[in-house]
């Protein structure tokens, strides 16, 4: 049953929602589920949607928000009212508002680019809530264990530290790019990351650059378990010795992945 809306009611954002601006686009991330899907749980808002969202501040009811938007956008009240009711109803249905998440999955045109401080902060916030996030890989540097197009789930580290063999999501120093590689060496609180079929490592990175641990890989809707279990230590050892570079070459791997570009 769809939630009943009242123009005189006050609606506020759920505590499980993270709002930020990425590449000039206002984005909401729903963290109400245990795993945040970076394709389906991120919602890009247009100018009107952003204004409605920011108007739901816990002090004004929906009718007051509509009145203010009519002045701001110089639009007919009936038109703004319909847009606001549709928008709020959709967010209520997604549990992004309290009484209290907004659109369909982000399409290919507006899909999140995993580069920049705003993206890093968004992912850190999701993980700090004890939630995981899911993303789709776009290159071949972890082949043959993680391939282009695989869906990867990244979970919080909690109090534990990455271990040799773990596959982790981390922030590449100097580029603010979120990458997924395997830990192949550890020295104190610093780690060396490397793609399984890459020729070079990403160098030593501090613990603070590590976002979370890859806990699940899905390919064609099937779970891929090999590469994340006890065998991961052996894989890290063999990767350091370039055993999987041939697989990377066969898949079209190029050195630009080694450099994090």
C-alpha positions in Angstrom: 0.0 0.0 0.0 1.3 3.4 -1.0 1.9 5.8 2.0 -0.8 8.5 2.3 0.5 12.0 1.9 -0.7 15.2 3.7 0.3 18.6 2.6 0.1 19.8 6.3 2.4 17.0 7.5 6.2 17.5 8.2 8.6 15.1 6.5 12.3 14.8 7.3 15.2 12.8 5.8 15.9 9.4 7.2 19.1 9.0 9.3 20.0 6.2 6.7 20.3 8.7 3.9 23.6 10.4 2.8 23.2 13.5 0.7 26.2 15.0 -1.2 27.1 16.8 -4.5 29.1 14.8 -7.0 30.4 16.3 -10.3 27.8 19.1 -10.1 24.9 16.7 -9.5 23.1 16.4 -6.1 23.0 12.7 -5.1 21.2 10.8 -2.3 22.5 7.5 -1.1 20.1 5.1 0.7 21.9 3.2 3.4 18.7 1.6 4.8 19.8 -1.9 3.6 22.8 -3.8 4.7 24.5 -3.5 1.3 24.3 -0.1 -0.6 24.2 -0.8 -4.3 26.1 2.0 -6.0 23.9 1.5 -9.1 20.5 1.2 -7.6 20.7 2.9 -4.2 22.1 6.2 -5.5 19.6 8.8 -6.7 20.4 11.9 -8.7 18.1 14.9 -8.2 17.4 17.7 -10.6 17.1 21.3 -9.4 13.5 21.0 -8.3 14.1 17.7 -6.5 17.1 19.2 -4.7 15.0 22.2 -3.6 12.2 20.0 -2.3 14.7 17.8 -0.4 16.4 20.8 1.2 13.1 22.3 2.1 12.2 19.2 4.2 14.1 20.5 7.2 11.7 19.3 10.0 10.4 22.9 10.6 8.1 23.4 7.6 5.3 21.2 6.4 5.0 20.1 2.8 2.5 22.9 1.9 5.0 25.5 3.1 7.7 23.9 1.0 5.4 24.0 -2.1 4.6 27.7 -1.5 8.3 28.6 -1.3 9.1 26.6 -4.5 6.4 28.4 -6.4 8.1 31.7 -5.7 11.5 30.3 -6.3 10.8 28.7 -9.7 7.9 31.0 -10.8 5.8 28.0 -11.6 2.0 27.3 -11.2 1.1 26.0 -7.7 -0.7 23.0 -9.0 2.3 21.9 -11.1 4.7 22.3 -8.2 2.3 20.6 -5.8 2.0 17.5 -8.1 5.8 17.3 -8.5 6.3 17.6 -4.7 3.7 15.0 -3.9 5.1 12.5 -6.4 8.6 13.1 -5.2 7.8 12.8 -1.5 5.7 9.8 -2.1 8.5 8.0 -3.9 11.0 8.8 -1.2 8.6 7.6 1.5 8.2 4.3 -0.4 11.9 3.9 -0.5 12.2 4.7 3.3 14.3 7.8 2.6 11.9 10.1 4.4 10.4 9.8 7.9 7.3 9.3 8.3 9.7 8.3 6.7 13.9 6.4 0.3 13.7 8.2 -4.7 14.0 7.4 -8.3 15.1 4.4 -10.3 18.7 3.3 -10.4 21.1 5.8 -11.8 21.2 5.3 -15.5 24.4 4.8 -17.6 24.7 8.6 -18.4 24.7 9.6 -14.7 26.4 6.5 -13.2 28.7 7.4 -10.3 32.4 8.0 -11.2 34.5 6.7 -8.4 36.9 9.6 -8.3 37.1 12.7 -6.1 36.8 13.7 -2.4 33.0 13.8 -2.5 32.7 10.2 -3.6 35.3 9.1 -1.0 33.4 10.9 1.7 30.1 9.3 0.6 31.6 5.8 0.7 33.3 6.4 4.1 29.9 7.6 5.5 28.1 4.5 4.3 30.8 2.3 5.8 30.8 4.2 9.1 27.1 3.3 9.5 28.1 -0.4 9.5 26.7 -0.8 6.0 28.4 -2.4 2.9 28.3 -1.0 -0.6 28.2 -2.7 -4.0 29.8 -1.5 -7.2 30.4 -2.9 -10.7 34.1 -3.3 -11.8 35.1 -1.6 -15.0 38.6 -3.0 -15.9 40.7 -6.1 -15.9 43.5 -5.6 -13.4 42.1 -8.2 -10.9 41.6 -10.9 -13.6 41.1 -13.8 -13.5 39.5 -13.7 -10.0 37.5 -10.4 -10.5 36.6 -9.6 -14.1 35.2 -6.6 -15.9 31.5 -6.2 -15.0 31.6 -8.2 -11.8 29.5 -6.9 -8.9 31.7 -6.5 -5.9 30.5 -5.9 -2.3 32.8 -3.9 0.0 32.2 -4.2 3.7 33.5 -2.2 6.7 36.8 -3.3 8.3 35.4 -2.6 11.8 38.3 -3.1 14.3 40.3 -5.5 12.1 43.1 -4.6 9.8 43.6 -5.8 6.2 45.7 -9.0 5.9 47.9 -10.1 3.1 45.7 -11.7 0.5 42.7 -9.6 1.2 41.0 -7.7 -1.6 40.2 -4.2 -0.5 38.8 -0.9 -1.8 41.2 2.0 -1.1 41.8 5.5 -2.1 44.7 5.9 -4.5 47.1 8.6 -3.2 47.3 11.7 -5.3 44.3 10.9 -7.5 41.4 10.4 -5.0 40.4 7.4 -7.1 38.7 4.5 -5.5 40.3 1.3 -6.6 40.0 -2.4 -5.8 43.3 -4.4 -5.5 44.8 -7.2 -3.4 47.1 -6.7 -0.4 50.3 -8.4 -1.3 52.6 -7.0 1.4 52.3 -5.4 4.9 54.7 -3.2 6.8 53.4 -1.9 10.1 50.3 0.2 9.2 51.2 0.5 5.6 50.2 -1.8 2.7 51.3 -2.7 -0.8 48.4 -3.2 -3.2 48.5 -4.9 -6.5 46.2 -6.1 -9.2 46.4 -9.9 -9.7 47.4 -9.5 -13.3 49.1 -6.1 -13.0 52.8 -5.6 -13.7 53.4 -3.1 -10.9 52.1 -2.4 -7.4 50.3 0.7 -6.3 53.1 1.3 -3.8 52.9 1.6 0.0 49.7 3.1 1.3 48.7 4.0 4.8 45.9 2.2 6.7 43.8 5.4 6.5 43.6 5.0 2.7 41.8 1.6 3.0 38.0 2.0 2.9 36.9 -1.6 3.3 37.3 -5.3 2.5 35.7 -7.1 -0.5 33.5 -9.8 0.9 31.6 -10.9 -2.1 32.0 -11.1 -5.9 29.0 -11.9 -8.3 29.3 -12.7 -12.0 26.2 -13.3 -14.1 24.1 -13.4 -10.9 26.3 -16.2 -9.5 28.6 -15.8 -6.5 32.3 -16.2 -7.2 34.0 -17.6 -4.1 37.5 -18.5 -5.3 40.0 -15.7 -4.7 38.5 -14.5 -1.3 39.0 -17.6 0.8 42.1 -19.2 2.4 43.7 -19.4 -1.1 44.0 -15.6 -1.2 47.4 -15.7 0.6 48.8 -18.0 -2.1 47.3 -15.8 -4.8 49.0 -12.7 -3.3 52.3 -14.6 -3.3 52.0 -15.8 -6.9 50.7 -12.4 -8.0 53.9 -10.8 -6.7 55.8 -13.1 -9.0 53.8 -12.1 -12.1 52.0 -15.5 -12.5 48.7 -13.9 -13.6 50.1 -11.3 -16.0 49.5 -13.6 -18.9 45.8 -13.7 -18.0 45.7 -9.9 -17.9 47.3 -9.7 -21.4 44.8 -12.1 -22.8 41.9 -10.0 -21.5 43.3 -6.8 -22.9 45.0 -5.5 -19.8 47.2 -2.5 -20.3 49.6 -0.6 -18.1 47.2 2.3 -17.5 45.5 0.2 -14.8 48.8 -0.3 -13.0 49.0 3.5 -12.7 45.5 4.0 -11.5 44.4 6.2 -14.4 
